[in-house]
């Protein structure tokens, strides 16, 4: 059933593109201005919404709450599929939570983090071209459609529908370098909300942020065996504890929007070399001495480039 729904969503995405008023096409600078306007509107918004995330494996339903209080952006995503669980952000830093289990813990990978990073007005796109490709109607809304493509052609590209009245994003499709839609977010049932209805107090964010802080030397370089494309910069490096006797090193990289980690582990026999779940991918490769794993919000094509200097040892 999920595959059928995803194909329907995919067909709708391309139907939207085919129905565009192409006379609306404009320059890269005008598109970036429109994109900036949308990011400002979203970052400063106070609203509740229902968001459907559709990908080839499943369909997820979320409650999205976004508030701006004193110039600080607060976001909370809550799953509507099962337990009351999700994650909360303050200026795009935050934590996972599960109300059913009274749990608050480190922020893990989530499909919707791309949405949060893409539409946060303090984040800047690096190495992308923006095209304002047309106007159409989507679920009764009058929208303009923006296409954002990476110049290097190895990162995800984005097709965004912007509500002409509210200036808010209402639809986001994420595409691989081969133009395959791996995830689509569609907003419905949007309501204004008061910023007093924050899910978590600042004290909770302060406590978790202090616990998760990692010292990082900004002069540190990527491991020489890696091939890191120029838009990405190293943003963290640490050792992650697996259990009392084992640990593994990792380096984290970001282009300002997308993020991935490269893990270096003791050598193991690989049975599964790659896996995907919507926008999230895992790519593994062995050298003579180590196992490497690239994990994050990037296509497998890019992961392959990152480990291209490592001679495969199966």
C-alpha positions as CSV (number, residue, x, y, z in Angstrom):
1,X,0.0,0.0,0.0
2,X,2.8,2.4,0.9
3,X,4.5,1.8,-2.5
4,X,1.2,2.6,-4.3
5,X,0.8,5.8,-2.2
6,X,4.4,6.8,-3.0
7,X,3.8,6.3,-6.7
8,X,0.7,8.4,-6.5
9,X,2.7,11.2,-4.7
10,X,5.4,10.9,-7.3
11,X,2.9,11.2,-10.1
12,X,1.4,14.3,-8.4
13,X,4.8,15.9,-8.1
14,X,5.5,15.6,-11.8
15,X,1.9,16.6,-12.6
16,X,2.5,19.8,-10.7
17,X,5.7,20.4,-12.7
18,X,3.9,19.8,-16.0
19,X,1.1,22.2,-15.1
20,X,3.4,25.1,-14.3
21,X,3.0,28.5,-15.8
22,X,6.5,28.6,-17.4
23,X,6.1,32.3,-18.2
24,X,6.9,32.8,-14.5
25,X,10.4,31.4,-14.9
26,X,12.9,33.9,-13.6
27,X,16.6,34.4,-12.8
28,X,18.6,32.7,-10.1
29,X,18.8,35.9,-8.0
30,X,15.1,36.4,-8.0
31,X,14.6,32.8,-7.0
32,X,17.0,33.1,-4.1
33,X,15.1,36.2,-3.0
34,X,11.9,34.2,-3.1
35,X,13.6,31.4,-1.2
36,X,14.9,33.8,1.4
37,X,11.4,35.3,1.8
38,X,10.0,31.8,2.4
39,X,12.7,31.0,5.0
40,X,12.1,34.2,6.9
41,X,8.4,33.6,6.9
42,X,8.8,30.1,8.2
43,X,11.4,30.9,10.8
44,X,9.2,33.7,12.2
45,X,6.0,31.8,12.0
46,X,3.8,30.6,14.9
47,X,1.7,27.6,13.7
48,X,0.6,24.0,14.1
49,X,0.4,21.8,11.0
50,X,0.0,18.2,9.9
51,X,2.8,16.9,7.6
52,X,2.7,13.7,5.6
53,X,6.2,12.3,4.7
54,X,6.0,9.8,1.8
55,X,8.9,7.7,0.7
56,X,9.3,4.3,-1.1
57,X,9.2,2.4,2.1
58,X,6.4,4.0,4.2
59,X,4.1,6.9,4.8
60,X,4.6,8.8,8.1
61,X,2.2,11.3,9.6
62,X,3.5,14.0,11.8
63,X,2.3,16.9,13.9
64,X,4.6,19.9,13.3
65,X,4.6,22.8,15.8
66,X,6.8,25.9,15.0
67,X,7.1,29.0,17.1
68,X,9.2,32.1,17.3
69,X,9.7,33.6,20.7
70,X,12.0,36.5,21.3
71,X,13.7,35.9,17.9
72,X,14.4,32.2,18.8
73,X,12.9,29.5,16.6
74,X,11.3,26.4,18.3
75,X,10.2,23.3,16.4
76,X,8.6,20.1,17.5
77,X,7.9,17.1,15.4
78,X,5.6,14.4,16.8
79,X,4.7,11.1,15.2
80,X,1.0,10.5,14.7
81,X,1.6,6.9,13.7
82,X,2.1,5.2,17.1
83,X,3.7,6.5,20.4
84,X,3.8,10.1,21.3
85,X,7.4,10.5,20.2
86,X,9.5,12.8,18.1
87,X,12.1,15.5,18.4
88,X,12.3,19.1,19.5
89,X,14.7,21.9,18.3
90,X,15.7,25.3,19.4
91,X,17.4,27.2,16.6
92,X,17.9,23.8,15.0
93,X,19.7,22.2,18.0
94,X,17.7,19.8,20.2
95,X,16.9,16.3,21.3
96,X,14.7,13.2,20.8
97,X,11.8,12.6,23.1
98,X,9.2,9.9,23.8
99,X,6.4,11.0,26.1
100,X,5.1,7.4,26.5
101,X,8.4,6.3,28.0
102,X,9.4,9.6,29.7
103,X,12.5,9.7,27.6
104,X,14.7,12.6,26.4
105,X,17.9,11.8,24.7
106,X,20.4,12.8,22.0
107,X,19.1,14.0,18.6
108,X,19.2,11.1,16.1
109,X,18.7,11.0,12.3
110,X,15.3,12.0,11.1
111,X,13.9,12.4,7.6
112,X,12.4,15.8,8.4
113,X,15.7,17.3,9.6
114,X,16.3,18.4,6.0
115,X,13.1,20.4,6.2
116,X,14.2,22.1,9.4
117,X,17.7,22.9,8.0
118,X,16.5,24.0,4.6
119,X,13.9,26.5,5.9
120,X,15.8,27.9,8.9
121,X,16.8,31.4,7.9
122,X,20.2,31.3,9.5
123,X,21.3,28.4,7.3
124,X,22.8,29.3,3.9
125,X,22.8,27.1,0.8
126,X,26.3,26.5,-0.5
127,X,26.9,25.5,-4.1
128,X,23.3,25.4,-5.3
129,X,21.4,27.0,-8.2
130,X,17.9,28.2,-7.7
131,X,15.2,28.4,-10.4
132,X,11.8,29.9,-10.0
133,X,10.0,27.6,-12.5
134,X,6.4,28.6,-12.3
135,X,3.0,28.9,-10.6
136,X,0.3,26.3,-10.1
137,X,-2.3,25.2,-7.7
138,X,-1.7,22.5,-5.0
139,X,-4.5,21.2,-2.8
140,X,-6.4,24.4,-3.5
141,X,-3.5,26.7,-2.7
142,X,-1.9,29.1,-5.2
143,X,1.8,28.2,-5.1
144,X,5.0,29.2,-6.8
145,X,7.5,26.3,-7.4
146,X,11.2,26.6,-6.8
147,X,13.8,24.1,-8.0
148,X,17.1,24.0,-6.2
149,X,19.9,22.0,-7.8
150,X,23.4,21.4,-6.5
151,X,26.1,22.6,-8.9
152,X,28.2,19.5,-8.2
153,X,25.3,17.2,-9.2
154,X,26.1,14.7,-6.4
155,X,23.9,16.0,-3.6
156,X,20.2,16.0,-3.2
157,X,18.1,18.5,-5.2
158,X,14.8,20.0,-4.0
159,X,11.5,21.0,-5.5
160,X,9.6,23.4,-3.2
161,X,6.1,24.7,-3.4
162,X,5.6,28.1,-1.6
163,X,2.2,29.3,-0.6
164,X,1.7,32.6,-2.4
165,X,-0.5,34.0,0.4
166,X,1.4,33.0,3.6
167,X,4.9,32.7,1.9
168,X,5.3,29.4,3.8
169,X,6.6,26.1,2.3
170,X,3.7,23.6,1.8
171,X,5.4,20.9,-0.2
172,X,9.0,19.6,-0.5
173,X,10.3,16.9,-2.8
174,X,13.8,15.6,-2.3
175,X,15.5,14.1,-5.4
176,X,18.7,12.0,-6.0
177,X,21.2,13.0,-8.7
178,X,19.3,10.6,-10.9
179,X,16.2,12.7,-10.3
180,X,14.5,10.0,-8.3
181,X,12.1,11.3,-5.6
182,X,13.3,9.7,-2.3
183,X,11.0,11.6,0.0
184,X,8.1,14.1,-0.2
185,X,6.7,16.3,2.6
186,X,3.2,17.7,2.2
187,X,1.7,20.2,4.7
188,X,-2.0,20.2,5.5
189,X,-4.3,21.6,8.2
190,X,-2.2,24.6,9.1
191,X,-3.4,26.7,12.1
192,X,-2.0,29.8,13.8
193,X,-0.8,29.1,17.3
194,X,0.5,31.1,20.3
195,X,4.2,31.0,21.0
196,X,3.3,30.4,24.7
197,X,2.5,26.7,23.8
198,X,6.1,25.5,23.7
199,X,6.5,21.8,24.1
200,X,9.6,22.1,26.3
201,X,11.0,24.9,28.4
202,X,14.4,26.5,27.7
203,X,15.8,24.8,30.7
204,X,15.4,21.4,29.0
205,X,17.2,22.6,25.9
206,X,20.0,24.2,28.0
207,X,20.5,21.0,29.9
208,X,20.6,18.7,26.9
209,X,22.8,21.1,24.9
210,X,25.3,21.1,27.8
211,X,25.3,17.3,28.0
212,X,25.9,17.0,24.2
213,X,28.5,19.6,23.7
214,X,31.6,18.2,22.0
215,X,35.0,20.0,21.9
216,X,36.2,20.5,18.4
217,X,39.4,21.9,17.0
218,X,38.4,23.9,13.9
219,X,42.0,23.3,12.5
220,X,41.4,19.6,12.3
221,X,41.5,18.1,8.8
222,X,39.5,15.3,7.2
223,X,41.2,11.9,7.3
224,X,43.5,11.7,4.2
225,X,41.9,8.6,2.9
226,X,38.6,10.4,2.4
227,X,37.4,12.4,-0.6
228,X,35.3,15.3,0.7
229,X,33.6,17.5,-1.9
230,X,34.3,21.2,-1.5
231,X,30.9,22.4,-0.3
232,X,31.3,20.2,2.8
233,X,33.4,21.2,5.8
234,X,34.3,19.2,8.9
235,X,32.1,20.3,11.8
236,X,32.9,17.6,14.5
237,X,35.3,14.8,15.3
238,X,35.0,12.5,18.2
239,X,35.0,8.9,19.5
240,X,31.6,7.2,20.0
241,X,31.4,4.5,22.7
242,X,29.7,1.3,21.5
243,X,30.0,-0.6,24.8
244,X,32.4,-0.9,27.7
245,X,35.1,-2.5,25.5
246,X,34.6,-1.0,22.0
247,X,34.5,2.4,20.5
248,X,34.8,3.9,17.0
249,X,36.1,7.2,15.7
250,X,34.0,9.5,13.5
251,X,34.2,12.8,11.6
252,X,31.1,14.8,10.8
253,X,30.7,17.1,7.8
254,X,28.1,19.6,6.7
255,X,27.4,21.9,3.7
256,X,25.2,24.1,5.9
257,X,22.1,22.1,5.1
258,X,23.0,18.4,4.6
259,X,25.1,16.5,7.1
260,X,26.9,13.1,7.2
261,X,29.3,11.2,9.3
262,X,32.2,8.9,8.4
263,X,32.8,6.2,11.0
264,X,36.1,4.3,11.2
265,X,35.8,0.9,13.0
266,X,37.8,-2.2,13.5
267,X,37.7,-4.6,10.5
268,X,34.6,-6.7,10.2
269,X,33.1,-8.9,7.5
270,X,30.6,-6.9,5.5
271,X,27.3,-8.6,4.6
272,X,25.3,-5.4,3.7
273,X,27.3,-2.7,1.9
274,X,24.6,-0.1,1.5
275,X,21.1,0.7,2.7
276,X,18.6,3.6,2.2
277,X,15.6,4.8,4.1
278,X,14.2,7.8,2.3
279,X,16.8,10.6,2.5
280,X,19.0,8.7,5.0
281,X,21.7,6.4,3.6
282,X,24.4,4.1,4.9
283,X,27.4,3.1,2.7
284,X,30.1,0.7,4.1
285,X,33.5,-0.3,2.7
286,X,36.5,-2.1,4.1
287,X,40.2,-1.3,3.6
288,X,43.0,-3.7,4.7
289,X,42.8,-2.3,8.2
290,X,39.5,-0.7,8.9
291,X,35.8,-0.7,8.2
292,X,34.4,2.7,7.0
293,X,30.7,3.7,7.1
294,X,29.2,6.9,5.6
295,X,25.9,7.7,7.3
296,X,23.7,10.7,6.8
297,X,21.5,12.9,4.6
298,X,23.3,12.3,1.3
299,X,22.8,10.1,-1.8
300,X,24.7,6.8,-2.1
301,X,26.4,8.3,-5.2
302,X,28.1,10.9,-2.9
303,X,29.0,8.3,-0.3
304,X,30.7,6.3,-3.0
305,X,32.8,9.3,-3.9
306,X,33.8,9.9,-0.3
307,X,35.2,6.4,0.1
308,X,36.6,6.2,-3.5
309,X,40.2,6.3,-2.4
310,X,39.8,3.2,-0.3
311,X,40.5,0.0,-2.0
312,X,37.7,-2.4,-1.4
313,X,38.6,-5.4,0.7
314,X,35.7,-7.8,0.9
